[in-house]
């Protein structure tokens, strides 16, 4: 709990580097793609705290179509 609390405090105190961000892409591989491709929102997976590269994001998203 102490570690979780310190992470929350740290995140809360960090300056927000992105304006309109879509966090939905962290939950669903494809459901929120329209928000980041044509809705003008930034993909939260591209933030440094997520640590996903664009190539990893593309592979992760493409894998959803292979079900």
C-alpha positions as CSV (number, residue, x, y, z in Angstrom):
1,X,0.0,0.0,0.0
2,X,2.9,2.4,0.8
3,X,4.4,1.8,-2.6
4,X,1.1,2.2,-4.4
5,X,0.5,5.5,-2.5
6,X,3.9,6.8,-3.3
7,X,3.3,6.0,-7.0
8,X,0.0,7.9,-6.9
9,X,1.6,10.9,-5.3
10,X,4.5,10.9,-7.7
11,X,2.2,10.6,-10.7
12,X,-0.1,13.4,-9.4
13,X,2.9,15.7,-8.9
14,X,4.4,15.1,-12.3
15,X,3.6,17.7,-14.9
16,X,1.2,16.4,-17.6
17,X,3.2,16.3,-20.8
18,X,0.2,15.5,-23.0
19,X,-3.0,17.4,-23.4
20,X,-5.9,15.4,-24.7
21,X,-4.9,11.8,-24.0
22,X,-6.9,8.6,-24.6
23,X,-6.3,6.1,-21.8
24,X,-8.8,3.6,-23.3
25,X,-6.0,2.1,-25.5
26,X,-4.5,0.8,-22.3
27,X,-7.6,-1.3,-21.7
28,X,-8.6,-2.4,-25.2
29,X,-6.5,-3.1,-28.2
30,X,-9.0,-1.8,-30.8
31,X,-12.1,-0.3,-29.2
32,X,-10.5,3.2,-28.8
33,X,-8.4,3.3,-32.0
34,X,-10.8,5.8,-33.7
35,X,-10.2,8.2,-30.8
36,X,-6.4,8.3,-31.5
37,X,-6.5,7.9,-35.3
38,X,-9.2,10.4,-36.2
39,X,-10.5,11.8,-32.9
40,X,-7.5,13.9,-32.2
41,X,-6.5,12.3,-28.9
42,X,-3.0,11.2,-28.1
43,X,-2.5,7.5,-27.4
44,X,-1.5,6.9,-23.8
45,X,0.6,3.9,-24.8
46,X,3.1,6.3,-26.4
47,X,3.8,8.0,-23.1
48,X,7.1,7.4,-21.4
49,X,5.4,5.9,-18.3
50,X,3.9,3.2,-20.5
51,X,7.1,2.3,-22.2
52,X,5.7,0.8,-25.3
53,X,7.4,1.6,-28.6
54,X,5.4,2.3,-31.8
55,X,6.4,-1.1,-33.2
56,X,5.1,-2.8,-30.0
57,X,1.9,-0.8,-30.2
58,X,1.4,-1.9,-33.9
59,X,2.1,-5.6,-33.0
60,X,-0.3,-5.4,-30.0
61,X,-3.1,-3.9,-32.1
62,X,-2.6,-6.2,-35.0
63,X,-2.8,-9.3,-32.8
64,X,-6.4,-8.3,-31.9
65,X,-7.4,-9.0,-35.5
66,X,-5.9,-12.5,-35.4
67,X,-8.5,-13.9,-33.1
